[in-house]
């Protein structure tokens, strides 16, 4: 049993404003270290129900050395999670008393960086797909509310189903990431 149950709530328009405030502070602290700072994840898609967590992707030229971006993020109160097992990103979380925020640092142009941006842009452009994803998340929350890892694992097939269509869409329209959000 998880002590942190899965809670998916209706979309809150304030999420975009919260990202803008957090992202602006990050831009000021990171300067040119960050090639992009983007609002990703479900809270970045208008109208989509989500866990009330602001997901931010910071794109950098290189993941190493971590200290280049760890120190500026630490100065803002964000904590580096060195135990993250994903080798293609570095992960940070909010410090004590801060708003729940997940920070994904990825290399500019990497698969993971592009994946997050394409997934977001596709769901923004395709309301029916966003609804499909929302329905899946609500169903899975009902089934696995107290089993966080199971919720995440069971969401994967839906994400890959959407990404299959997003990839075709990206080829049809010549998708490229737009400008950085911050």
ZAPA-542582 format. One line per 3 residues: their letters; for each residue x, z negated, y negated of N, C-alpha, C, CB. Coordinates in nm, 4 decimals. Last residue first. Glycine has a CB too. Example, Ala and Ser with C-alpha at 12.3 -4.5 7.8 and 13.67 -1.06 7.14 Angstrom:
BEGIN
SA	1.2850:-0.7080:0.2250:1.3670:-0.7140:0.1060:1.2900:-0.7870:-0.0030:1.4084:-0.5725:0.0598  1.3190:-0.7800:0.5690:1.2300:-0.7800:0.4500:1.3200:-0.7800:0.3300:1.1308:-0.9046:0.4473
//
This chain:
BEGIN
XXX	0.9400:2.1657:-2.8921:1.0006:2.0876:-3.0015:1.1347:2.1512:-3.0353:1.0184:1.9352:-2.9619  0.8731:2.3656:-2.7149:0.7653:2.2920:-2.7811:0.8165:2.2111:-2.9003:0.6962:2.1992:-2.6815  1.0498:2.6750:-2.7347:1.0479:2.5343:-2.7011:0.9357:2.4660:-2.7777:1.1837:2.4684:-2.7318
XXX	0.8708:2.9852:-2.6975:0.9612:2.8954:-2.7698:0.9467:2.7524:-2.7173:0.9328:2.9001:-2.9222  0.7936:3.0874:-2.3608:0.7868:3.1006:-2.5054:0.8897:3.0086:-2.5716:0.6447:3.0684:-2.5560  0.9311:3.2346:-2.0723:0.8984:3.1117:-2.1458:0.8936:3.1405:-2.2955:1.0019:2.9997:-2.1155
XXX	0.7611:3.5325:-1.9833:0.8868:3.4673:-2.0162:0.8489:3.3370:-2.0862:0.9804:3.5592:-2.1069  0.5811:3.7710:-1.7970:0.5950:3.6352:-1.8490:0.7404:3.5972:-1.8721:0.5310:3.5364:-1.7541  0.4649:4.0222:-1.7508:0.6026:4.0125:-1.7998:0.6313:3.8761:-1.8604:0.6297:4.1211:-1.9027
XXX	0.2185:4.0390:-1.6349:0.2214:4.0280:-1.7814:0.3634:4.0260:-1.8392:0.1482:3.9025:-1.8244  0.2792:4.0687:-1.3631:0.1817:4.1586:-1.4274:0.1934:4.1571:-1.5791:0.0398:4.1199:-1.3873  0.4508:3.8557:-1.3136:0.5008:3.9928:-1.3014:0.4087:4.0918:-1.3725:0.5153:4.0312:-1.1537
XXX	0.2802:3.6414:-1.3467:0.3993:3.6499:-1.4320:0.4576:3.7910:-1.4292:0.5059:3.5474:-1.3869  0.0939:3.6882:-1.1437:0.0513:3.6954:-1.2837:0.1722:3.7153:-1.3745:-0.0259:3.5676:-1.3243  0.2563:3.6274:-0.9231:0.1996:3.7628:-0.9398:0.1602:3.7857:-1.0847:0.0767:3.7832:-0.8474
XXX	0.3018:3.3563:-0.9824:0.4144:3.4493:-0.9720:0.3663:3.5928:-0.9891:0.4865:3.4327:-0.8367  0.0466:3.2490:-0.9678:0.1177:3.2467:-1.0964:0.2343:3.3443:-1.0957:0.1681:3.1050:-1.1278  -0.0064:3.2689:-0.6963:-0.0834:3.3515:-0.7900:-0.0147:3.3576:-0.9270:-0.2270:3.2961:-0.8051
XXX	0.1828:3.0834:-0.6097:0.1820:3.2180:-0.5512:0.1084:3.3126:-0.6461:0.1146:3.2178:-0.4095  0.1065:2.8551:-0.7467:0.2301:2.9235:-0.7861:0.2410:3.0632:-0.7253:0.3508:2.8406:-0.7451  -0.1245:2.7780:-0.6070:-0.1346:2.8207:-0.7469:-0.0108:2.9006:-0.7866:-0.1520:2.6984:-0.8404
XXX	0.0003:2.7099:-0.3667:-0.1070:2.8097:-0.3677:-0.1226:2.8669:-0.5092:-0.2414:2.7472:-0.3185  0.1678:2.5052:-0.4520:0.2277:2.6298:-0.4033:0.1257:2.7418:-0.3962:0.2902:2.6086:-0.2663  -0.0280:2.3133:-0.5214:0.0666:2.3612:-0.6210:0.1266:2.4953:-0.5775:0.1777:2.2572:-0.6441
XXX	-0.1489:2.2715:-0.2742:-0.2287:2.3241:-0.3860:-0.1364:2.3834:-0.4929:-0.3179:2.2123:-0.4476  0.0611:2.1611:-0.1227:0.0021:2.2904:-0.0837:-0.0825:2.3534:-0.1947:-0.0836:2.2723:0.0407  0.1140:1.9133:-0.2823:0.2070:2.0261:-0.2719:0.1423:2.1577:-0.2285:0.3154:1.9915:-0.1757
XXX	-0.0620:1.7052:-0.2481:-0.0828:1.7937:-0.3631:0.0016:1.9210:-0.3522:-0.0492:1.7199:-0.4934  0.0370:1.5587:-0.0419:-0.0850:1.6357:-0.0164:-0.1177:1.7321:-0.1309:-0.2023:1.5412:0.0063  0.2536:1.4292:-0.1683:0.2764:1.5232:-0.0579:0.1550:1.6135:-0.0351:0.3094:1.4466:0.0711
XXX	0.1177:1.2668:-0.3549:0.2137:1.3676:-0.4005:0.2332:1.4743:-0.2918:0.3499:1.3013:-0.4369  -0.0301:1.1029:-0.1771:-0.0979:1.1813:-0.2809:-0.0079:1.2969:-0.3259:-0.1358:1.0910:-0.4023  0.1803:0.9827:-0.0400:0.0886:1.0701:0.0336:0.0116:1.1598:-0.0635:-0.0098:0.9863:0.1191
XXX	0.2933:0.8307:-0.2427:0.3709:0.9393:-0.1822:0.2815:1.0356:-0.1051:0.4781:0.8826:-0.0894  0.0729:0.6497:-0.3045:0.1307:0.7415:-0.4030:0.2062:0.8586:-0.3371:0.2253:0.6649:-0.4955  -0.1861:0.5257:-0.1963:-0.0719:0.5822:-0.1237:-0.0077:0.6913:-0.2081:-0.1158:0.6386:0.0146
XXX	-0.4219:0.4515:-0.3087:-0.3218:0.3456:-0.2909:-0.1960:0.3949:-0.2183:-0.3828:0.2295:-0.2136  -0.5657:0.6946:-0.3112:-0.5472:0.6166:-0.4343:-0.4341:0.5127:-0.4232:-0.6774:0.5461:-0.4701  -0.6319:0.9042:-0.1390:-0.5000:0.8399:-0.1303:-0.4667:0.7546:-0.2525:-0.3930:0.9450:-0.1125
XXX	-0.8941:1.0026:-0.1823:-0.8445:0.9807:-0.0467:-0.7216:0.8907:-0.0406:-0.8124:1.1122:0.0167  -0.9176:1.0235:-0.4580:-1.0188:0.9486:-0.3834:-0.9691:0.9134:-0.2430:-1.1491:1.0294:-0.3745  -0.7000:1.1897:-0.5106:-0.7007:1.0537:-0.5653:-0.7998:0.9677:-0.4874:-0.7366:1.0548:-0.7167
XXX	-0.7879:1.4251:-0.3896:-0.6746:1.3529:-0.3320:-0.6651:1.2104:-0.3847:-0.5454:1.4269:-0.3608  -0.9960:1.4945:-0.5655:-1.0229:1.4747:-0.4225:-0.9123:1.3903:-0.3596:-1.0349:1.6112:-0.3493  -0.8512:1.5244:-0.8026:-0.9568:1.4229:-0.7945:-0.9914:1.3918:-0.6485:-1.0829:1.4702:-0.8702
XXX	-0.6803:1.7379:-0.7344:-0.6246:1.6075:-0.7709:-0.7285:1.4971:-0.7601:-0.5684:1.6118:-0.9123  -0.8685:1.9433:-0.6883:-0.7786:1.8987:-0.5811:-0.7248:1.7593:-0.6117:-0.6617:1.9983:-0.5627  -0.9807:1.9698:-0.9430:-1.0655:1.9310:-0.8295:-0.9806:1.8779:-0.7143:-1.1505:2.0508:-0.7818
XXX	-0.7510:2.0573:-1.0834:-0.8157:1.9305:-1.1171:-0.9016:1.8812:-1.0007:-0.9016:1.9460:-1.2441  -0.7103:2.3079:-0.9630:-0.6079:2.2040:-0.9523:-0.6683:2.0664:-0.9807:-0.4913:2.2326:-1.0494  -0.9474:2.4373:-1.0402:-0.9120:2.4277:-0.8978:-0.8107:2.3136:-0.8770:-0.8533:2.5637:-0.8461
XXX	-0.9112:2.4267:-1.3193:-1.0234:2.3550:-1.2573:-0.9981:2.3356:-1.1077:-1.1562:2.4316:-1.2797  -0.6939:2.5974:-1.3461:-0.6810:2.4578:-1.3898:-0.7910:2.3733:-1.3263:-0.6874:2.4474:-1.5447  -0.8151:2.8322:-1.2592:-0.7058:2.7752:-1.1797:-0.6840:2.6282:-1.2167:-0.5750:2.8560:-1.2009
XXX	-0.9941:2.8713:-1.4665:-1.0453:2.8541:-1.3303:-0.9393:2.7936:-1.2383:-1.0930:2.9887:-1.2740  -0.8240:2.9067:-1.6932:-0.9064:2.7859:-1.6799:-0.9626:2.7639:-1.5394:-1.0201:2.7923:-1.7774  -0.5311:3.0268:-1.7429:-0.6325:3.0507:-1.6395:-0.7167:2.9250:-1.6157:-0.5656:3.0955:-1.5077
XXX	-0.3426:2.9476:-1.9254:-0.4025:3.0806:-1.9420:-0.5213:3.1042:-1.8495:-0.2984:3.1872:-1.9175  -0.2619:2.6991:-1.8324:-0.3157:2.7102:-1.9687:-0.3917:2.8407:-1.9878:-0.2027:2.7003:-2.0719  -0.1611:2.7723:-1.5846:-0.2827:2.6898:-1.5898:-0.3445:2.6904:-1.7295:-0.2513:2.5455:-1.5473
XXX	0.0639:2.9197:-1.6762:-0.0399:2.9840:-1.5959:-0.1699:2.9038:-1.6015:0.0068:2.9997:-1.4500  0.2152:2.7262:-1.8086:0.1631:2.8408:-1.8835:0.0507:2.9105:-1.8083:0.2747:2.9401:-1.9127  0.2764:2.5465:-1.5927:0.2032:2.5034:-1.7126:0.1385:2.6222:-1.7830:0.2974:2.4298:-1.8096
XXX	0.4206:2.7190:-1.4213:0.3022:2.6471:-1.3728:0.2147:2.6053:-1.4913:0.3436:2.5224:-1.2890  0.6327:2.7945:-1.5916:0.5376:2.8941:-1.5433:0.4089:2.8270:-1.4961:0.5994:2.9769:-1.4296  0.7630:2.5459:-1.6304:0.7080:2.6192:-1.7446:0.6056:2.7240:-1.7016:0.8202:2.6861:-1.8226
XXX	0.8386:2.4745:-1.3688:0.7541:2.3842:-1.4483:0.6884:2.4581:-1.5647:0.8372:2.2660:-1.5014  1.0017:2.6997:-1.3008:0.8825:2.6645:-1.2231:0.7862:2.5810:-1.3077:0.9219:2.5872:-1.0950  1.2197:2.6821:-1.4760:1.1269:2.7936:-1.4887:0.9942:2.7632:-1.4176:1.1899:2.9217:-1.4318
XXX	1.3411:2.4497:-1.3730:1.3032:2.4569:-1.5142:1.1976:2.5654:-1.5342:1.4272:2.4850:-1.6032  1.3896:2.5226:-1.1051:1.3025:2.4096:-1.1379:1.2538:2.4138:-1.2817:1.3748:2.2794:-1.1129  1.5724:2.7398:-1.1400:1.4431:2.7585:-1.0742:1.3458:2.6469:-1.1143:1.4608:2.7620:-0.9205
XXX	1.7268:2.7447:-1.4699:1.7220:2.7099:-1.3272:1.5814:2.7315:-1.2717:1.7661:2.5631:-1.3054  1.7324:2.7851:-1.7443:1.7279:2.9020:-1.6570:1.7202:2.8717:-1.5083:1.8461:2.9847:-1.6817  1.8987:2.4851:-1.8087:1.8375:2.6037:-1.8683:1.8455:2.7200:-1.7695:1.9070:2.6407:-2.0027
XXX	1.8607:2.2199:-1.5811:1.9468:2.3209:-1.6417:1.8646:2.4394:-1.6904:2.0533:2.3677:-1.5418  1.6600:1.9336:-1.6745:1.6955:2.0443:-1.5854:1.7839:2.1437:-1.6596:1.5684:2.1146:-1.5311  1.5196:1.6241:-1.6725:1.6269:1.7010:-1.7347:1.6709:1.8063:-1.6340:1.7475:1.6089:-1.7785
XXX	1.2207:1.4835:-1.7227:1.2877:1.5672:-1.6237:1.3928:1.6505:-1.6983:1.1844:1.6595:-1.5458  1.0662:1.1850:-1.7708:1.1539:1.2831:-1.8352:1.2359:1.3523:-1.7267:1.2474:1.2152:-1.9419  0.7609:1.0361:-1.8087:0.8548:1.0872:-1.7085:0.9351:1.1991:-1.7737:0.7800:1.1382:-1.5789
XXX	0.6193:0.7483:-1.9480:0.6774:0.8801:-1.9728:0.7742:0.9142:-1.8603:0.7493:0.8844:-2.1105  0.4094:0.5127:-2.0809:0.4509:0.5744:-1.9537:0.4925:0.7193:-1.9777:0.3358:0.5677:-1.8483  0.5476:0.3507:-2.3675:0.4421:0.4348:-2.3118:0.4943:0.5039:-2.1855:0.3935:0.5398:-2.4165
XXX	0.7294:0.0404:-2.3165:0.7101:0.1740:-2.3742:0.5951:0.2466:-2.3043:0.8401:0.2572:-2.3634  0.7878:-0.1996:-2.1935:0.6991:-0.2016:-2.3095:0.6727:-0.0662:-2.3732:0.7552:-0.2910:-2.4112  1.1017:-0.0927:-2.0736:0.9991:-0.1980:-2.0774:0.9195:-0.1905:-2.2069:1.0637:-0.3375:-2.0630
XXX	1.1406:0.2689:-2.0917:1.1888:0.1316:-2.0791:1.0722:0.0346:-2.0881:1.2937:0.1000:-2.1877  1.0467:0.5570:-1.8996:1.0333:0.4709:-2.0160:1.0928:0.3333:-1.9875:0.8860:0.4583:-2.0570  1.2919:0.7397:-1.7092:1.1614:0.6774:-1.7289:1.1655:0.5934:-1.8559:1.1215:0.5904:-1.6060
XXX	1.4505:1.0375:-1.5904:1.4480:0.9201:-1.6763:1.3045:0.8696:-1.6847:1.5046:0.9523:-1.8180  1.6516:1.2388:-1.3810:1.5207:1.1797:-1.4087:1.5359:1.0518:-1.4894:1.4453:1.1513:-1.2780  1.7811:1.5598:-1.3410:1.8111:1.4194:-1.3655:1.6822:1.3607:-1.4226:1.9361:1.3997:-1.4642
XXX	1.7733:1.8123:-1.0856:1.7286:1.7512:-1.2105:1.7832:1.6100:-1.2198:1.5741:1.7506:-1.2201  1.8548:1.9003:-0.8425:1.8492:1.9993:-0.9510:1.7898:1.9430:-1.0795:1.7685:2.1192:-0.9070  1.8370:1.7078:-0.6468:1.9706:1.7425:-0.6960:1.9688:1.8364:-0.8158:2.0502:1.8053:-0.5856
XXX	1.6294:1.4425:-0.6103:1.6291:1.5853:-0.6439:1.7625:1.6207:-0.7097:1.5089:1.6211:-0.7385  1.6353:1.1684:-0.5839:1.6969:1.2489:-0.4778:1.6976:1.3984:-0.5064:1.6255:1.2244:-0.3488  1.7228:0.9157:-0.8075:1.6390:1.0335:-0.7850:1.7092:1.1256:-0.6851:1.6100:1.1085:-0.9194
XXX	1.8904:0.7093:-0.8765:1.8510:0.7196:-0.7368:1.7599:0.8381:-0.7066:1.7833:0.5942:-0.6955  1.9168:0.6978:-1.1494:2.0239:0.7631:-1.0735:1.9864:0.7838:-0.9270:2.1518:0.6810:-1.0824  1.7321:0.7167:-1.3966:1.7025:0.6795:-1.2584:1.7996:0.7548:-1.1673:1.5529:0.7116:-1.2212
XXX	1.7792:0.5902:-1.7189:1.8215:0.6897:-1.6198:1.7954:0.6363:-1.4799:1.9715:0.7254:-1.6373  1.5360:0.5065:-1.9509:1.6233:0.4558:-1.8458:1.6517:0.5664:-1.7440:1.5598:0.3329:-1.7765  1.4980:0.5019:-2.3058:1.4701:0.5626:-2.1753:1.5794:0.5268:-2.0741:1.4581:0.7160:-2.1886
XXX	1.5475:0.4154:-2.5658:1.4836:0.3219:-2.4732:1.4555:0.3773:-2.3347:1.3573:0.2752:-2.5314  1.6983:0.5668:-2.7275:1.5547:0.5690:-2.7548:1.4771:0.4779:-2.6603:1.5018:0.7109:-2.7442  1.9437:0.5397:-2.6153:1.9285:0.4851:-2.7513:1.7814:0.4837:-2.7937:2.0118:0.5677:-2.8524
XXX	1.9060:0.6841:-2.3831:1.9107:0.5374:-2.3738:1.8919:0.4743:-2.5113:2.0443:0.4910:-2.3120  1.9321:0.9410:-2.4893:1.8023:0.8983:-2.4372:1.7960:0.7464:-2.4242:1.7748:0.9642:-2.3013  2.2070:0.9420:-2.5642:2.1026:0.9591:-2.6659:1.9645:0.9147:-2.6162:2.0966:1.1047:-2.7098
XXX	2.3168:0.8918:-2.2975:2.3378:0.7988:-2.4087:2.2346:0.8183:-2.5199:2.4784:0.8159:-2.4652  2.2381:1.1164:-2.1446:2.1936:0.9814:-2.1080:2.2064:0.8855:-2.2260:2.2748:0.9288:-1.9884  2.3622:1.3441:-2.2304:2.2232:1.3237:-2.2723:2.1712:1.1848:-2.2368:2.1343:1.4286:-2.2091
XXX	2.6252:1.2895:-2.1507:2.6012:1.3704:-2.2714:2.4583:1.3516:-2.3213:2.6281:1.5201:-2.2431  2.6256:1.1643:-1.9030:2.6400:1.0811:-2.0233:2.6089:1.1576:-2.1521:2.7809:1.0251:-2.0306  2.6332:1.3598:-1.7081:2.5041:1.2989:-1.7426:2.5123:1.2238:-1.8750:2.4583:1.2037:-1.6311
XXX	2.8398:1.6444:-1.7655:2.8246:1.5033:-1.7313:2.6911:1.4478:-1.7844:2.9429:1.4218:-1.7880  2.5841:1.8085:-1.5791:2.7013:1.7199:-1.5811:2.7841:1.7452:-1.7059:2.7878:1.7402:-1.4546  2.3893:1.9940:-1.6118:2.3466:1.8586:-1.5762:2.4612:1.7586:-1.5828:2.2862:1.8578:-1.4372
XXX	2.4058:2.2167:-1.8895:2.4632:2.1680:-1.7644:2.4140:2.0261:-1.7378:2.6184:2.1724:-1.7691  2.2330:2.2801:-2.0978:2.3214:2.3843:-2.0449:2.3801:2.3463:-1.9094:2.4338:2.4123:-2.1433  1.8938:2.1592:-2.0554:2.0322:2.1449:-2.1023:2.1174:2.2558:-2.0404:2.0899:2.0037:-2.0660
XXX	1.5640:2.0726:-2.1308:1.6548:2.1724:-2.0741:1.7910:2.1569:-2.1396:1.5997:2.3171:-2.0938  1.3396:1.8342:-2.0486:1.4494:1.8609:-2.1402:1.5425:1.9580:-2.0694:1.5243:1.7286:-2.1830  1.0031:1.7894:-2.0146:1.1192:1.8567:-1.9565:1.2188:1.8838:-2.0686:1.0781:1.9899:-1.8836
XXX	0.7848:1.5229:-1.9735:0.8661:1.5996:-2.0679:0.9822:1.6614:-1.9914:0.9176:1.5097:-2.1855  0.4681:1.3935:-1.9261:0.5841:1.4547:-1.8609:0.6548:1.5431:-1.9623:0.5419:1.5370:-1.7345  0.2944:1.1090:-1.9775:0.3492:1.2228:-2.0507:0.4743:1.2701:-1.9768:0.3820:1.1848:-2.2000
XXX	0.0242:1.0100:-1.7889:0.1701:1.0031:-1.7989:0.2165:1.1274:-1.8735:0.2381:0.9928:-1.6567  -0.2420:0.9520:-1.6717:-0.2049:0.9412:-1.8140:-0.0557:0.9153:-1.8353:-0.2846:0.8300:-1.8796  -0.3138:1.2104:-1.4493:-0.2646:1.0743:-1.4588:-0.2152:1.0619:-1.6032:-0.1497:1.0424:-1.3504
XXX	-0.5886:1.4197:-1.5677:-0.4489:1.3923:-1.5318:-0.4249:1.2435:-1.5166:-0.3540:1.4497:-1.6370  -0.7943:1.7049:-1.6278:-0.7812:1.5624:-1.5948:-0.6394:1.5384:-1.5426:-0.8891:1.5176:-1.4885  -0.7597:1.9458:-1.8792:-0.7301:1.9110:-1.7408:-0.7193:1.7600:-1.7236:-0.6009:1.9787:-1.6953
XXX	-0.7892:2.0063:-2.1487:-0.9082:2.0012:-2.0655:-0.8843:1.9556:-1.9229:-0.9707:2.1333:-2.0629  -0.4719:2.1507:-2.1894:-0.5969:2.1075:-2.2532:-0.7120:2.1145:-2.1541:-0.6280:2.1943:-2.3771  -0.1937:2.0373:-2.0433:-0.2932:2.1433:-2.0260:-0.4277:2.0946:-2.0776:-0.3039:2.1864:-1.8769
XXX	-0.0189:1.8303:-2.0360:0.0125:1.9395:-2.1301:-0.0924:2.0513:-2.1274:0.1501:1.9981:-2.0979  -0.0814:1.6608:-1.8350:-0.1212:1.6189:-1.9698:-0.0940:1.7270:-2.0737:-0.0482:1.4912:-2.0087  0.0337:1.7898:-1.6092:-0.1098:1.7999:-1.6349:-0.1515:1.7574:-1.7745:-0.1833:1.7180:-1.5360
XXX	0.3521:1.9372:-1.7065:0.2629:1.8547:-1.6264:0.1191:1.8626:-1.6757:0.3101:1.7108:-1.6274  0.5263:1.9232:-2.0253:0.4904:1.9861:-1.8981:0.3917:1.8952:-1.8251:0.6174:2.0132:-1.8100  0.6593:1.9915:-2.3280:0.5536:1.9113:-2.2670:0.5107:1.9865:-2.1417:0.4315:1.8870:-2.3663
XXX	1.0106:2.0395:-2.3756:0.8764:2.0904:-2.3496:0.7853:1.9852:-2.2885:0.8834:2.2101:-2.2585  1.2860:2.1336:-2.5390:1.2134:2.0102:-2.5071:1.0674:2.0517:-2.4969:1.2360:1.8949:-2.6169  1.5927:2.3129:-2.4922:1.4462:2.3105:-2.5023:1.3993:2.1678:-2.4784:1.3797:2.4095:-2.3999
XXX	1.8527:2.2433:-2.5084:1.8191:2.3805:-2.5459:1.6684:2.3964:-2.5615:1.8726:2.4797:-2.4414  1.9974:1.9539:-2.6181:1.8766:2.0052:-2.5518:1.8499:2.1471:-2.6005:1.7531:1.9132:-2.5797  2.2125:1.9370:-2.7850:2.2359:1.9091:-2.6431:2.1192:1.9650:-2.5617:2.2528:1.7554:-2.6179
XXX	2.1407:1.9626:-3.0513:2.1674:2.0836:-2.9761:2.2009:2.0619:-2.8291:2.2777:2.1558:-3.0400  1.9619:1.6569:-3.0548:2.0108:1.7719:-3.1290:2.0279:1.8930:-3.0387:2.1422:1.7387:-3.1969  1.8888:1.4085:-2.9528:1.9665:1.4997:-2.8687:2.0265:1.6179:-2.9446:1.8799:1.5513:-2.7583
XXX	1.7486:1.2794:-3.1635:1.8571:1.2105:-3.0940:1.9482:1.3065:-3.0172:1.7996:1.1076:-2.9988  1.5616:1.4709:-3.2425:1.6502:1.4109:-3.3425:1.7714:1.3462:-3.2746:1.5736:1.3062:-3.4272  1.4329:1.5171:-2.9994:1.5055:1.6267:-3.0650:1.6047:1.5702:-3.1656:1.4074:1.7241:-3.1350
XXX	1.3153:1.2653:-2.9586:1.4173:1.3154:-2.8652:1.5002:1.4255:-2.9299:1.3516:1.3679:-2.7358  1.1347:1.2600:-3.1687:1.2403:1.1574:-3.1634:1.3538:1.2028:-3.0705:1.1820:1.0208:-3.1148  0.9763:1.4760:-3.0894:1.0481:1.4828:-3.2180:1.1609:1.3797:-3.2213:0.9504:1.4591:-3.3368
XXX	0.8680:1.3784:-2.8484:0.9577:1.4940:-2.8475:1.0383:1.5052:-2.9761:0.8784:1.6212:-2.8259  0.6992:1.1743:-2.9438:0.8108:1.1423:-2.8542:0.9139:1.2544:-2.8583:0.7608:1.1199:-2.7088  0.5210:1.3301:-3.1024:0.5957:1.2168:-3.1591:0.7194:1.1842:-3.0748:0.5048:1.0923:-3.1694
XXX	0.4238:1.5174:-2.9144:0.4890:1.5629:-3.0377:0.5738:1.4512:-3.0999:0.3835:1.6117:-3.1389  0.3030:1.3485:-2.7217:0.4212:1.4276:-2.6871:0.4954:1.4694:-2.8133:0.3815:1.5519:-2.6046  0.0899:1.2562:-2.8789:0.1906:1.1611:-2.8302:0.3184:1.2354:-2.7923:0.1367:1.0811:-2.7085
XXX	-0.0509:1.4940:-2.9116:0.0072:1.4276:-3.0296:0.1150:1.3278:-2.9881:-0.1027:1.3557:-3.1111  -0.1283:1.5391:-2.6456:-0.0453:1.6392:-2.7154:0.0219:1.5770:-2.8377:-0.1311:1.7616:-2.7582  -0.2881:1.3139:-2.5968:-0.1649:1.3344:-2.5207:-0.0730:1.4335:-2.5906:-0.1969:1.3833:-2.3795
XXX	-0.5239:1.3217:-2.7358:-0.4130:1.2485:-2.7985:-0.2822:1.2677:-2.7216:-0.4466:1.0990:-2.8076  -0.7143:1.4431:-2.5725:-0.6427:1.5256:-2.6710:-0.5255:1.4543:-2.7383:-0.7388:1.5719:-2.7767  -0.7262:1.3770:-2.2396:-0.7282:1.3064:-2.3677:-0.6491:1.3902:-2.4684:-0.6681:1.1609:-2.3545
XXX	-0.9152:1.4520:-1.9482:-0.8159:1.4925:-2.0483:-0.8364:1.4160:-2.1793:-0.8240:1.6447:-2.0739  -1.0044:1.1742:-1.7333:-1.0359:1.2959:-1.8094:-0.9292:1.3244:-1.9150:-1.1738:1.2829:-1.8764  -0.7540:1.0575:-1.4936:-0.8564:1.0349:-1.5962:-0.8882:1.1668:-1.6673:-0.8091:0.9274:-1.6990
XXX	-0.6460:0.9229:-1.1974:-0.6598:1.0487:-1.2703:-0.7771:1.0303:-1.3652:-0.6816:1.1724:-1.1729  -0.4383:0.7018:-1.0566:-0.5549:0.7050:-1.1441:-0.5497:0.8354:-1.2228:-0.5590:0.5803:-1.2400  -0.3056:0.5480:-0.7814:-0.3214:0.6774:-0.8471:-0.4495:0.6714:-0.9292:-0.3254:0.7957:-0.7428
XXX	-0.1704:0.2115:-0.8218:-0.2641:0.3104:-0.7677:-0.2666:0.4398:-0.8494:-0.4038:0.2512:-0.7619  0.0836:0.0403:-0.7530:0.0553:0.1260:-0.8676:-0.0390:0.2378:-0.8212:0.1880:0.1849:-0.9290  0.1507:-0.0738:-0.5257:0.1046:-0.1666:-0.6287:0.0629:-0.0902:-0.7542:0.2147:-0.2693:-0.6625
XX	0.0444:0.0782:-0.2220:0.1167:0.0872:-0.3488:0.0633:-0.0170:-0.4448:0.1046:0.2287:-0.4100  0.0829:0.0000:0.1191:0.0000:0.0000:0.0000:0.0874:0.0000:-0.1255:-0.0943:-0.1212:0.0002
//
